[in-house]
Amino acid sequence: MDINIKFEFTEEIIVKADIKRLEQVIYNLVNNAINYTGEDRKVWLSIKENKKDYLVEIKDSGKGIKEEELEHISMFQDISAEAFQNQF
């Protein structure tokens, strides 16, 4: 079972963060993308500059999440983002 992971970023980025937590978050997201990708087994990881910070995107070619379930996930993301920011 081959996985095709494509990385997209333009420059080296230095981040002041808890490296263990950052590694855990990225590992979990990439692992989830690999587990739920489509038949073509493609996963994309990109890092983009977004005003004063950076945006990390991890995508896969899977079927996605049902629209009625998105509300629960976005609420979780908001809580997680706030808790994550409070760590620094």
mmCIF file of the C-alpha atoms, coordinates in Angstrom:
data_MODEL
# 
_entry.id   MODEL 
# 
loop_
_atom_site.group_PDB 
_atom_site.id 
_atom_site.type_symbol 
_atom_site.label_atom_id 
_atom_site.label_alt_id 
_atom_site.label_comp_id 
_atom_site.label_asym_id 
_atom_site.label_entity_id 
_atom_site.label_seq_id 
_atom_site.pdbx_PDB_ins_code 
_atom_site.Cartn_x 
_atom_site.Cartn_y 
_atom_site.Cartn_z 
_atom_site.occupancy 
_atom_site.B_iso_or_equiv 
_atom_site.pdbx_formal_charge 
_atom_site.auth_seq_id 
_atom_site.auth_comp_id 
_atom_site.auth_asym_id 
_atom_site.auth_atom_id 
_atom_site.pdbx_PDB_model_num 
ATOM 1  C CA . MET A 1 1  ? 0.000   0.000  0.000  1.00 0.00 ? 1  MET A CA 1 
ATOM 2  C CA . ASP A 1 2  ? 1.880   3.072  -1.256 1.00 0.00 ? 2  ASP A CA 1 
ATOM 3  C CA . ILE A 1 3  ? 1.019   6.566  -0.036 1.00 0.00 ? 3  ILE A CA 1 
ATOM 4  C CA . ASN A 1 4  ? 1.869   9.613  -2.148 1.00 0.00 ? 4  ASN A CA 1 
ATOM 5  C CA . ILE A 1 5  ? 2.619   12.595 0.147  1.00 0.00 ? 5  ILE A CA 1 
ATOM 6  C CA . LYS A 1 6  ? 3.322   15.932 -1.511 1.00 0.00 ? 6  LYS A CA 1 
ATOM 7  C CA . PHE A 1 7  ? 4.966   18.732 0.496  1.00 0.00 ? 7  PHE A CA 1 
ATOM 8  C CA . GLU A 1 8  ? 4.456   22.355 -0.559 1.00 0.00 ? 8  GLU A CA 1 
ATOM 9  C CA . PHE A 1 9  ? 6.390   25.176 1.089  1.00 0.00 ? 9  PHE A CA 1 
ATOM 10 C CA . THR A 1 10 ? 8.587   27.954 -0.210 1.00 0.00 ? 10 THR A CA 1 
ATOM 11 C CA . GLU A 1 11 ? 11.071  28.661 2.540  1.00 0.00 ? 11 GLU A CA 1 
ATOM 12 C CA . GLU A 1 12 ? 12.484  27.497 5.833  1.00 0.00 ? 12 GLU A CA 1 
ATOM 13 C CA . ILE A 1 13 ? 10.264  28.590 8.715  1.00 0.00 ? 13 ILE A CA 1 
ATOM 14 C CA . ILE A 1 14 ? 11.353  29.134 12.306 1.00 0.00 ? 14 ILE A CA 1 
ATOM 15 C CA . VAL A 1 15 ? 8.567   28.844 14.860 1.00 0.00 ? 15 VAL A CA 1 
ATOM 16 C CA . LYS A 1 16 ? 8.570   29.538 18.597 1.00 0.00 ? 16 LYS A CA 1 
ATOM 17 C CA . ALA A 1 17 ? 6.454   26.662 19.874 1.00 0.00 ? 17 ALA A CA 1 
ATOM 18 C CA . ASP A 1 18 ? 6.346   23.587 22.060 1.00 0.00 ? 18 ASP A CA 1 
ATOM 19 C CA . ILE A 1 19 ? 8.018   21.165 19.634 1.00 0.00 ? 19 ILE A CA 1 
ATOM 20 C CA . LYS A 1 20 ? 6.498   18.054 21.235 1.00 0.00 ? 20 LYS A CA 1 
ATOM 21 C CA . ARG A 1 21 ? 2.944   19.384 20.935 1.00 0.00 ? 21 ARG A CA 1 
ATOM 22 C CA . LEU A 1 22 ? 3.517   20.671 17.411 1.00 0.00 ? 22 LEU A CA 1 
ATOM 23 C CA . GLU A 1 23 ? 4.947   17.309 16.326 1.00 0.00 ? 23 GLU A CA 1 
ATOM 24 C CA . GLN A 1 24 ? 1.997   15.518 17.944 1.00 0.00 ? 24 GLN A CA 1 
ATOM 25 C CA . VAL A 1 25 ? -0.591  17.713 16.206 1.00 0.00 ? 25 VAL A CA 1 
ATOM 26 C CA . ILE A 1 26 ? 1.029   17.397 12.773 1.00 0.00 ? 26 ILE A CA 1 
ATOM 27 C CA . TYR A 1 27 ? 1.594   13.652 13.230 1.00 0.00 ? 27 TYR A CA 1 
ATOM 28 C CA . ASN A 1 28 ? -2.067  13.132 14.186 1.00 0.00 ? 28 ASN A CA 1 
ATOM 29 C CA . LEU A 1 29 ? -3.346  15.155 11.230 1.00 0.00 ? 29 LEU A CA 1 
ATOM 30 C CA . VAL A 1 30 ? -1.065  13.428 8.700  1.00 0.00 ? 30 VAL A CA 1 
ATOM 31 C CA . ASN A 1 31 ? -1.890  10.008 10.155 1.00 0.00 ? 31 ASN A CA 1 
ATOM 32 C CA . ASN A 1 32 ? -5.604  10.797 9.916  1.00 0.00 ? 32 ASN A CA 1 
ATOM 33 C CA . ALA A 1 33 ? -5.198  11.957 6.304  1.00 0.00 ? 33 ALA A CA 1 
ATOM 34 C CA . ILE A 1 34 ? -3.347  8.740  5.428  1.00 0.00 ? 34 ILE A CA 1 
ATOM 35 C CA . ASN A 1 35 ? -6.018  6.594  7.086  1.00 0.00 ? 35 ASN A CA 1 
ATOM 36 C CA . TYR A 1 36 ? -8.924  8.338  5.336  1.00 0.00 ? 36 TYR A CA 1 
ATOM 37 C CA . THR A 1 37 ? -7.455  9.179  1.935  1.00 0.00 ? 37 THR A CA 1 
ATOM 38 C CA . GLY A 1 38 ? -9.150  8.004  -1.250 1.00 0.00 ? 38 GLY A CA 1 
ATOM 39 C CA . GLU A 1 39 ? -8.232  5.116  -3.506 1.00 0.00 ? 39 GLU A CA 1 
ATOM 40 C CA . ASP A 1 40 ? -5.449  7.151  -5.127 1.00 0.00 ? 40 ASP A CA 1 
ATOM 41 C CA . ARG A 1 41 ? -3.760  7.333  -1.652 1.00 0.00 ? 41 ARG A CA 1 
ATOM 42 C CA . LYS A 1 42 ? -2.711  11.015 -2.010 1.00 0.00 ? 42 LYS A CA 1 
ATOM 43 C CA . VAL A 1 43 ? -1.997  13.365 0.889  1.00 0.00 ? 43 VAL A CA 1 
ATOM 44 C CA . TRP A 1 44 ? -0.876  17.007 0.601  1.00 0.00 ? 44 TRP A CA 1 
ATOM 45 C CA . LEU A 1 45 ? 0.921   19.002 3.278  1.00 0.00 ? 45 LEU A CA 1 
ATOM 46 C CA . SER A 1 46 ? 1.479   22.701 2.689  1.00 0.00 ? 46 SER A CA 1 
ATOM 47 C CA . ILE A 1 47 ? 2.749   25.617 4.744  1.00 0.00 ? 47 ILE A CA 1 
ATOM 48 C CA . LYS A 1 48 ? 1.674   29.086 3.633  1.00 0.00 ? 48 LYS A CA 1 
ATOM 49 C CA . GLU A 1 49 ? 2.383   32.529 5.003  1.00 0.00 ? 49 GLU A CA 1 
ATOM 50 C CA . ASN A 1 50 ? -0.836  34.089 6.326  1.00 0.00 ? 50 ASN A CA 1 
ATOM 51 C CA . LYS A 1 51 ? -0.272  37.746 7.352  1.00 0.00 ? 51 LYS A CA 1 
ATOM 52 C CA . LYS A 1 52 ? 1.610   37.572 10.693 1.00 0.00 ? 52 LYS A CA 1 
ATOM 53 C CA . ASP A 1 53 ? 1.634   33.783 10.989 1.00 0.00 ? 53 ASP A CA 1 
ATOM 54 C CA . TYR A 1 54 ? 1.658   30.597 8.947  1.00 0.00 ? 54 TYR A CA 1 
ATOM 55 C CA . LEU A 1 55 ? -1.094  28.251 7.859  1.00 0.00 ? 55 LEU A CA 1 
ATOM 56 C CA . VAL A 1 56 ? -0.409  24.513 7.847  1.00 0.00 ? 56 VAL A CA 1 
ATOM 57 C CA . GLU A 1 57 ? -2.805  22.572 5.627  1.00 0.00 ? 57 GLU A CA 1 
ATOM 58 C CA . ILE A 1 58 ? -3.064  18.815 5.450  1.00 0.00 ? 58 ILE A CA 1 
ATOM 59 C CA . LYS A 1 59 ? -5.438  17.442 2.821  1.00 0.00 ? 59 LYS A CA 1 
ATOM 60 C CA . ASP A 1 60 ? -6.302  14.037 1.479  1.00 0.00 ? 60 ASP A CA 1 
ATOM 61 C CA . SER A 1 61 ? -8.358  12.742 -1.421 1.00 0.00 ? 61 SER A CA 1 
ATOM 62 C CA . GLY A 1 62 ? -10.897 10.948 0.773  1.00 0.00 ? 62 GLY A CA 1 
ATOM 63 C CA . LYS A 1 63 ? -14.662 11.424 0.694  1.00 0.00 ? 63 LYS A CA 1 
ATOM 64 C CA . GLY A 1 64 ? -14.606 14.072 3.420  1.00 0.00 ? 64 GLY A CA 1 
ATOM 65 C CA . ILE A 1 65 ? -16.869 14.751 6.362  1.00 0.00 ? 65 ILE A CA 1 
ATOM 66 C CA . LYS A 1 66 ? -20.647 14.948 6.188  1.00 0.00 ? 66 LYS A CA 1 
ATOM 67 C CA . GLU A 1 67 ? -21.900 18.537 6.305  1.00 0.00 ? 67 GLU A CA 1 
ATOM 68 C CA . GLU A 1 68 ? -24.005 17.922 9.420  1.00 0.00 ? 68 GLU A CA 1 
ATOM 69 C CA . GLU A 1 69 ? -20.873 16.768 11.277 1.00 0.00 ? 69 GLU A CA 1 
ATOM 70 C CA . LEU A 1 70 ? -18.800 19.872 10.433 1.00 0.00 ? 70 LEU A CA 1 
ATOM 71 C CA . GLU A 1 71 ? -20.414 21.975 13.160 1.00 0.00 ? 71 GLU A CA 1 
ATOM 72 C CA . HIS A 1 72 ? -19.112 19.620 15.851 1.00 0.00 ? 72 HIS A CA 1 
ATOM 73 C CA . ILE A 1 73 ? -15.624 19.600 14.375 1.00 0.00 ? 73 ILE A CA 1 
ATOM 74 C CA . SER A 1 74 ? -15.321 23.384 13.959 1.00 0.00 ? 74 SER A CA 1 
ATOM 75 C CA . MET A 1 75 ? -16.416 23.841 17.582 1.00 0.00 ? 75 MET A CA 1 
ATOM 76 C CA . PHE A 1 76 ? -13.684 21.401 18.645 1.00 0.00 ? 76 PHE A CA 1 
ATOM 77 C CA . GLN A 1 77 ? -11.127 23.205 16.488 1.00 0.00 ? 77 GLN A CA 1 
ATOM 78 C CA . ASP A 1 78 ? -11.978 26.573 18.071 1.00 0.00 ? 78 ASP A CA 1 
ATOM 79 C CA . ILE A 1 79 ? -11.529 25.162 21.570 1.00 0.00 ? 79 ILE A CA 1 
ATOM 80 C CA . SER A 1 80 ? -8.318  23.380 20.603 1.00 0.00 ? 80 SER A CA 1 
ATOM 81 C CA . ALA A 1 81 ? -6.850  26.454 18.930 1.00 0.00 ? 81 ALA A CA 1 
ATOM 82 C CA . GLU A 1 82 ? -7.536  28.597 22.000 1.00 0.00 ? 82 GLU A CA 1 
ATOM 83 C CA . ALA A 1 83 ? -6.059  26.010 24.349 1.00 0.00 ? 83 ALA A CA 1 
ATOM 84 C CA . PHE A 1 84 ? -3.052  25.575 22.067 1.00 0.00 ? 84 PHE A CA 1 
ATOM 85 C CA . GLN A 1 85 ? -2.419  29.346 21.930 1.00 0.00 ? 85 GLN A CA 1 
ATOM 86 C CA . ASN A 1 86 ? -2.627  29.600 25.723 1.00 0.00 ? 86 ASN A CA 1 
ATOM 87 C CA . GLN A 1 87 ? 0.370   27.272 25.998 1.00 0.00 ? 87 GLN A CA 1 
ATOM 88 C CA . PHE A 1 88 ? 2.798   30.013 24.860 1.00 0.00 ? 88 PHE A CA 1 
# 
